[in-house]
Amino acid sequence: MAFLTSSWQIWAILAALFAAATAILAKIGVDSIAPDLATLIRTVVVAVLLTGLVLATGQGRGLGAIAPRSWLFLTLSGFATGASWLCYFRALKLGPASQVAPIDKLSVVFVALLGVAFLGERLSLTAWTGIGLITAGAVLVAVGN
């Protein structure tokens, strides 16, 4: 059972499943309201759920020990998340989920490129081929409808 809770692959698959559910549920939810308001509602729900989780697990006790560098990059990440969510909900408001979501998933390609450029990560030829296929697949799904 420890494998299930410590395996990044399991968590990544769950993240993908929840992201898929997010797209469909958000598309339905944003139908009759402004996309920015929809993003706010989603953000409040996430904040409440995470506050409960952090408090229930005692993780809040380490708040004072967080290094300034972590604060900076987590804050910047929060801004990026907010911008991503605002753009995503606006795209869902304007377009079909089946086309918006694949374009959004080009983030996988961007992460690989940025990981190589800024984190010094190295990708094999097989990984680069996968990045190319992800790009081609996302474009084909998005424009193929």
PEHUNOR-V876063 format. One record per residue. N is the residue number from 1. RES is the residue in one small letter. PHI is phi in degrees with one decimal (* if undefined). NEAR is the number of other ideal C-beta (glycine too) atoms within 12 Angstrom. Layout:
# PEHUNOR-V876063
N&RES&PHI&NEAR ; N&RES&PHI&NEAR
This chain:
# PEHUNOR-V876063
1&m&*&7 ; 2&a&-62.0&7 ; 3&f&-58.0&10 ; 4&l&-66.3&12 ; 5&t&-92.9&10 ; 6&s&-111.0&10 ; 7&s&-88.5&13 ; 8&w&-64.2&12 ; 9&q&-64.5&12 ; 10&i&-62.2&16 ; 11&w&-63.6&15 ; 12&a&-66.9&13 ; 13&i&-64.3&14 ; 14&l&-62.0&16 ; 15&a&-59.5&17 ; 16&a&-64.8&18 ; 17&l&-63.8&14 ; 18&f&-67.4&17 ; 19&a&-63.9&25 ; 20&a&-63.6&20 ; 21&a&-61.9&17 ; 22&t&-57.7&29 ; 23&a&-61.3&30 ; 24&i&-68.9&20 ; 25&l&-64.0&20 ; 26&a&-65.8&32 ; 27&k&-60.2&28 ; 28&i&-68.4&16 ; 29&g&-69.0&25 ; 30&v&-84.3&32 ; 31&d&-52.4&17 ; 32&s&-117.4&11 ; 33&i&-135.1&18 ; 34&a&-65.9&16 ; 35&p&-62.8&27 ; 36&d&-69.1&20 ; 37&l&-65.1&18 ; 38&a&-60.5&29 ; 39&t&-63.6&30 ; 40&l&-61.2&20 ; 41&i&-59.1&21 ; 42&r&-60.4&29 ; 43&t&-64.6&23 ; 44&v&-63.5&14 ; 45&v&-60.6&19 ; 46&v&-61.2&20 ; 47&a&-61.8&17 ; 48&v&-64.7&14 ; 49&l&-61.9&15 ; 50&l&-69.2&17 ; 51&t&-60.6&15 ; 52&g&-61.3&14 ; 53&l&-63.5&14 ; 54&v&-63.4&16 ; 55&l&-67.6&14 ; 56&a&-66.3&11 ; 57&t&-96.3&12 ; 58&g&76.8&10 ; 59&q&-71.1&15 ; 60&g&-68.1&16 ; 61&r&-65.0&11 ; 62&g&-87.7&12 ; 63&l&-58.0&14 ; 64&g&-71.2&8 ; 65&a&-94.3&11 ; 66&i&-74.9&16 ; 67&a&-68.8&12 ; 68&p&-55.4&10 ; 69&r&-61.7&10 ; 70&s&-63.4&14 ; 71&w&-56.4&15 ; 72&l&-59.4&13 ; 73&f&-72.6&15 ; 74&l&-70.1&16 ; 75&t&-65.4&15 ; 76&l&-61.0&14 ; 77&s&-62.0&14 ; 78&g&-62.5&18 ; 79&f&-62.6&14 ; 80&a&-64.1&18 ; 81&t&-61.4&20 ; 82&g&-59.3&21 ; 83&a&-63.7&16 ; 84&s&-60.9&24 ; 85&w&-63.6&29 ; 86&l&-61.1&24 ; 87&c&-65.3&22 ; 88&y&-63.5&33 ; 89&f&-67.1&35 ; 90&r&-65.5&22 ; 91&a&-63.1&27 ; 92&l&-63.8&33 ; 93&k&-63.4&26 ; 94&l&-93.1&17 ; 95&g&-133.2&24 ; 96&p&-73.4&20 ; 97&a&-57.1&31 ; 98&s&-67.5&21 ; 99&q&-106.4&23 ; 100&v&-67.0&31 ; 101&a&-59.7&29 ; 102&p&-62.4&30 ; 103&i&-64.6&31 ; 104&d&-58.3&31 ; 105&k&-74.3&27 ; 106&l&-63.1&24 ; 107&s&-57.1&26 ; 108&v&-59.5&26 ; 109&v&-65.7&27 ; 110&f&-63.2&21 ; 111&v&-61.6&20 ; 112&a&-61.4&26 ; 113&l&-63.8&21 ; 114&l&-69.6&17 ; 115&g&-61.8&18 ; 116&v&-68.0&18 ; 117&a&-69.5&13 ; 118&f&-112.1&12 ; 119&l&-107.5&12 ; 120&g&72.0&9 ; 121&e&-72.8&16 ; 122&r&-117.5&12 ; 123&l&-113.1&21 ; 124&s&-76.1&12 ; 125&l&-59.3&10 ; 126&t&-62.4&10 ; 127&a&-64.6&20 ; 128&w&-62.4&18 ; 129&t&-62.3&14 ; 130&g&-60.6&17 ; 131&i&-60.8&27 ; 132&g&-63.3&20 ; 133&l&-67.6&17 ; 134&i&-60.9&25 ; 135&t&-59.8&24 ; 136&a&-61.9&18 ; 137&g&-62.6&21 ; 138&a&-62.5&26 ; 139&v&-66.2&19 ; 140&l&-62.3&15 ; 141&v&-67.9&22 ; 142&a&-69.3&23 ; 143&v&-98.4&15 ; 144&g&-79.5&13 ; 145&n&-86.6&15
